[in-house]
Amino acid sequence: MENQQEASKASRISRREFLKLSAAAGTGLAIGATGTGAILGLMTPAKKAQADVAGSEDTISMYGAHQAGIITPQQTYLYLASFRITASDRASVIKLLREWTKFADLSTRGGTAITGSNRLVPPADTGETLDLPAAKLTTTFGFGPSFFLSEGKDRFGIGKQAARYLQDIPRMSKDFLDADRSGGDICIQVCAEDQQVAFHAVRNFIRLSTGYASLKWMEEGFISGGSGKTPRNLFGFKDGTANAEHQTSSGYEDVVWTGAGEPAWMAGGSYLAYRKIRMLLEVWDRTSYSDQEDTFGRYKESGAAYGSTGEFDPVNVSRLPADSHVSLAKQTGQRIHRRAYSYTGSVDLRTGNVDAGLLFLSYQRNPEEQFIPMLRMMQSKDKLNEYTAHIASGMFACPGGLRQGEYIGQRIFEG
């Protein structure tokens, strides 16, 4: 609350007041050395600042024990971007992480840094969120296995700092993975209630990476479930019902947040597992209603498992088809925190089929124990495999939350 109040005060400072401050303190003030971007955050038009103060519930702090965007209630829009580090030295990587942190701090508070005194150079912000609120923007950072060791090489002297369970997801028997759209050194999950706000953030992360990293792949997703309702995927079934089983402080400790044996920077962190799953909509749409429900083991309209009446009623596996999606998930005895989004892409001009499906995201404390056994069982027996294809994959270690004055990944390099 104190951090939000401080951010609110900062956002009320107009550009004219900022220019007075910077003139008095010198240009070093605008650059900042801590990585929090507090001074850049002052460059917010007064009109926008007033709107943000009035709607402060639109901001989600990026500081705390855990990164925002993991157990945060899902926002409507997602951009997931993976970067390949092109810098060759440790100092350059740290500089990039500092710049990203400055921008994340600024944008999650609803600020912009669009103005500048030199009209002959590009502005400090792309500007498409000028006069828009923060829209519950969150930015969540994760580091892939190749960030620590790439082809056996410790590029930045941090190989020994790798998270305990961080490894690429093993290839499964029914995978059709595109290597160019999988993995990566650093992944940034951007979520917001306004698509333009979300895209503005990921666009500027890309812009700021110039000379230090290149974009490897990016995915765009959406959900819509209504207030208090579980979102539905493109097959029309509710997605994420099982999260209700662990949505307590103790449940998150058991399921999401990392435990003992991890490097210090992973305290309060989690592992992000990513799978891009194409849904064969044209095949599914020609499947009978009863076969669709048998595939999931749930009633389509209510979301209740077979043999139950309510969506969140306990599941009796004996009442479900043996190869149904829910039955197999329950048989593993494992829990994960689902945070999936739907996607739609291009049309195959030869067939007229739509590239659409699910950006499956889950967070867990130990992917070797929780996620990978579940994935293996699903890939080998799940009836849903008749209607889906896994086409991209990735595993990322997401650090614990930031303290003010700290930059993303600081404890990896300085811990």
SVG drawing of the C-alpha trace seen along z (x, -y; Angstrom):
<svg xmlns="http://www.w3.org/2000/svg" viewBox="-26 -24 58 70">
<polyline fill="none" stroke="black" stroke-width="0.4" points="0.0,0.0 2.8,-2.4 4.5,-1.7 1.2,-2.4 0.8,-5.7 4.3,-6.7 3.7,-5.8 0.5,-7.8 2.2,-10.9 4.9,-10.5 2.3,-10.2 0.7,-13.5 3.8,-15.5 3.3,-17.1 5.9,-17.3 6.6,-21.0 7.4,-20.1 9.6,-17.2 11.6,-19.6 12.1,-21.9 13.4,-18.9 15.7,-17.7 17.1,-21.2 17.9,-21.5 19.5,-18.1 21.2,-17.6 20.7,-15.0 21.8,-12.1 18.5,-12.3 16.5,-11.2 18.8,-8.3 18.7,-6.7 21.1,-4.2 18.9,-1.9 16.9,-0.3 13.5,-1.4 12.8,-4.1 11.3,-6.3 12.3,-9.5 11.3,-8.4 7.9,-7.6 7.4,-11.3 7.2,-11.9 3.4,-11.4 1.0,-14.0 -1.0,-15.7 -4.3,-14.7 -3.4,-11.0 -2.1,-11.3 -5.4,-12.5 -7.2,-9.6 -4.8,-7.1 -5.2,-8.6 -9.0,-8.3 -8.7,-4.6 -5.8,-3.4 -7.4,0.0 -6.1,0.3 -2.5,0.7 -0.8,3.8 2.5,3.3 5.5,5.1 7.2,5.2 6.7,7.8 7.6,11.3 6.5,12.8 6.4,11.5 3.0,10.2 1.3,12.1 1.6,15.6 -1.2,15.9 -2.7,12.5 -6.2,13.0 -6.0,13.4 -6.3,10.3 -8.0,10.5 -5.0,10.1 -1.6,11.8 1.6,11.3 4.4,13.9 7.7,12.9 11.0,14.9 14.4,13.3 17.8,14.6 20.7,12.7 23.0,11.4 25.3,9.5 28.6,11.2 29.5,9.9 28.0,9.9 27.9,6.0 25.7,5.7 23.2,8.2 23.0,6.4 22.5,3.1 19.6,4.6 17.9,6.0 18.2,2.6 16.6,0.9 13.8,3.5 13.2,3.0 13.0,-0.8 10.4,-0.4 8.4,2.3 8.3,0.0 7.1,-2.9 4.5,-1.1 2.9,0.9 2.3,-2.4 0.6,-3.8 3.4,-6.2 4.9,-7.1 8.2,-8.7 7.2,-10.0 8.4,-13.6 11.9,-14.8 13.7,-18.1 15.5,-16.8 13.0,-16.4 15.7,-15.1 16.0,-11.7 13.3,-9.0 11.1,-9.7 11.8,-7.8 8.4,-6.0 6.4,-4.7 3.4,-6.6 0.4,-4.5 -0.7,-4.4 -0.7,-8.1 -3.9,-9.0 -4.6,-5.2 -4.7,-3.8 -2.4,-1.0 -5.2,1.5 -3.8,3.9 -0.7,4.4 1.8,7.0 5.2,8.1 6.6,11.4 10.2,12.4 11.6,15.9 15.0,17.3 15.5,20.3 18.2,23.1 20.3,21.5 20.6,18.2 22.9,20.1 24.5,22.6 24.3,22.5 25.8,25.5 27.8,26.3 29.2,22.7 28.8,20.5 28.5,17.2 28.0,14.8 29.7,16.6 26.4,17.6 26.2,21.3 26.3,22.4 23.3,20.2 20.9,22.2 17.7,23.1 17.5,26.6 14.8,28.0 15.5,25.8 15.7,27.9 14.0,28.0 10.8,30.0 11.6,33.5 10.3,34.2 7.1,36.2 6.0,39.0 3.2,36.9 5.1,33.6 5.3,31.5 7.5,28.9 8.9,25.9 12.3,25.2 12.2,21.6 9.1,20.9 10.3,22.8 12.6,22.0 14.7,18.9 17.1,17.2 14.6,14.9 10.8,14.9 8.5,12.0 4.8,12.6 2.8,9.4 -0.8,9.3 -3.4,6.4 -7.0,5.6 -6.4,3.5 -4.8,5.0 -3.1,1.8 -1.5,1.4 -0.2,4.9 1.2,4.6 2.8,1.2 4.7,3.0 6.0,5.9 6.8,3.5 9.0,1.4 10.7,4.4 11.7,5.3 12.8,1.7 14.9,1.6 16.6,4.9 18.3,3.5 22.0,4.3 21.6,6.7 19.0,9.3 16.7,10.2 13.2,11.4 13.0,15.2 9.2,15.6 6.1,13.9 2.5,15.1 -0.7,13.2 -3.5,14.6 -6.9,13.7 -9.5,15.1 -13.1,14.1 -14.9,15.7 -17.1,13.0 -16.8,11.8 -16.1,14.6 -16.4,17.2 -13.9,19.8 -12.8,18.9 -13.6,21.2 -11.2,22.5 -11.9,22.6 -13.5,26.0 -16.1,24.4 -15.0,26.1 -14.0,24.3 -10.2,24.1 -8.6,23.7 -11.3,25.2 -8.7,27.2 -7.0,24.1 -9.7,23.7 -8.2,26.7 -5.1,24.7 -6.0,21.0 -5.0,20.4 -1.7,19.2 -0.8,22.7 -1.9,24.1 0.3,21.7 3.2,22.7 2.5,26.4 1.9,26.0 3.4,22.8 6.3,21.3 9.7,23.0 11.0,24.9 14.3,25.9 17.4,26.6 17.0,23.7 19.5,20.8 18.7,17.8 17.3,15.8 14.5,18.4 13.1,17.9 9.5,16.8 9.8,17.8 8.2,20.5 8.7,22.4 6.8,21.5 5.9,24.3 4.7,23.3 3.1,25.4 1.5,24.0 -1.3,26.4 -3.1,26.1 -6.7,27.1 -8.1,28.8 -11.3,26.8 -12.7,28.1 -12.5,31.7 -13.9,30.8 -16.8,28.9 -17.9,32.0 -17.8,34.1 -21.0,35.0 -21.9,33.2 -21.6,36.5 -18.2,37.3 -17.0,33.8 -18.1,34.2 -16.6,37.8 -13.3,36.3 -13.1,34.0 -15.1,36.0 -17.0,32.9 -20.4,31.5 -19.8,28.7 -22.4,26.2 -21.9,26.5 -18.2,27.6 -19.1,30.3 -17.3,33.6 -19.3,36.6 -21.2,37.8 -21.2,34.3 -23.6,31.3 -21.3,28.3 -18.1,27.2 -16.0,27.3 -17.5,30.5 -15.0,33.3 -14.1,35.5 -14.9,39.2 -12.5,40.7 -14.5,44.0 -17.3,42.0 -15.2,40.7 -14.1,42.3 -10.7,43.8 -9.1,41.8 -10.8,38.5 -8.7,35.4 -9.9,34.9 -9.5,38.5 -5.9,38.7 -5.1,35.3 -6.5,36.6 -4.7,40.0 -1.3,38.3 -2.1,37.0 -0.3,33.7 -1.4,30.1 -0.3,27.2 -1.4,23.6 -3.0,23.1 -2.9,19.7 -3.8,20.5 -4.9,18.2 -6.6,18.9 -4.9,17.8 -6.0,17.3 -3.6,17.0 -3.5,17.3 -5.6,19.3 -4.1,22.1 -4.9,20.9 -4.8,24.4 -7.4,25.9 -9.2,22.9 -8.4,24.3 -7.7,21.8 -4.6,21.9 -6.0,21.5 -5.7,23.1 -4.3,22.8 -1.3,21.1 -1.0,23.4 0.9,21.8 1.3,23.3 3.3,22.4 4.7,25.0 7.3,25.4 8.9,28.5 8.2,29.3 9.9,32.7 7.5,33.8 4.3,31.9 4.2,31.0 6.3,33.5 4.7,36.7 1.3,35.1 2.3,34.2 3.7,37.7 0.5,39.3 -1.6,36.9 0.5,37.3 0.3,41.1 -3.4,41.7 -5.5,38.5 -8.4,38.7 -8.0,35.0 -4.9,35.8 -7.3,36.7 -8.1,33.0 -4.8,31.2 -1.2,30.9 1.6,29.6 3.7,27.3 5.9,25.2 7.4,25.6 9.5,23.9 10.5,24.0 11.6,20.8 12.6,20.2 10.9,17.1 12.7,15.3 11.1,14.2 9.6,10.8 11.6,7.5 12.4,5.0 12.4,1.3 15.8,0.3 16.6,3.8 16.7,4.8 15.3,8.0 17.8,10.9 20.1,8.9 20.4,11.7 21.5,14.0 24.5,11.8 25.2,10.3 23.7,12.8"/>
</svg>
